[in-house]
C-alpha cells in the first residue's frame, strides 16, 4: 500500500530541489537531468523506512544546494 503522506513529501522535496536548481552553477538543465535520474533510480523503493531515509538525504542535498 502506498503511503500518501510519504509520497507527498517526496514530491514536495523534488519540487523544492527543482526550484533551487535554477541558480545551479552548471545550469538548470544539467541539474534537472541529474535530479530526475536520482529520483527515478529510487522509484522502486516501497519500504517506508527507506523512503524516509531518501527524503532525509534529499533534504541534506537541498541544504548543500542552498549553500552554493
Beta strands, then each sheet from edge to edge (+ up, - down):
end
